[in-house]
């Protein structure tokens, strides 16, 4: 399976035409997008296939998925930090986040855009694993440092994938897998987003 994952940067970043070009160039089996808006909903009109997008509460964007092959989609609500009795500064804007779970063939893949809080995003991952059996967790983790999940291995590219505020290089776009091997992992050019698209080739 070849997976393309990209945080589009809402309405000011990657466009539906940019996504189409990436699909036509790299031929992914599954495309997972974060911060996708209604502007991306024209994707199946351009290239066919199956497409789904979910909007997170209080936001105009959310996770989306596309594939040329049929898939099943569900969502898992990820808890806010305050639900877990974590200290949250009063100035932080909080709203629920969703993981988009895709079932295709024998694999279950979670498309995530996790909280910026470094305790919160790790607890969101554990909550997600408690709710569903997953083979792949990929997307914008917003996580600094090591990510450790029982029986999972991180296989994403080990390079900068995001320029925070155009100044600070970070590796936020991750891919963890269980029971799979990575043949190739690379980060593509930024394009119009502040995140680089990530391309992962996996085999059983």
Protein Blocks (a to p, Z undefined) as FASTA:
>chain_A
ZZddddehimllccfklmmmmmmmnopabdcdehiafklmmmmmmngpjddddddehiab
dcddddfbdcdddddddddfklnopacdfklccdddddddddehjbccddddddfblklm
mmmmmmmmmmpccfbdcdjekpghjdddehiacfbdcddfbdehhlaccdfbccddehia
cfbdcdddfkjafbdcddddddZZ
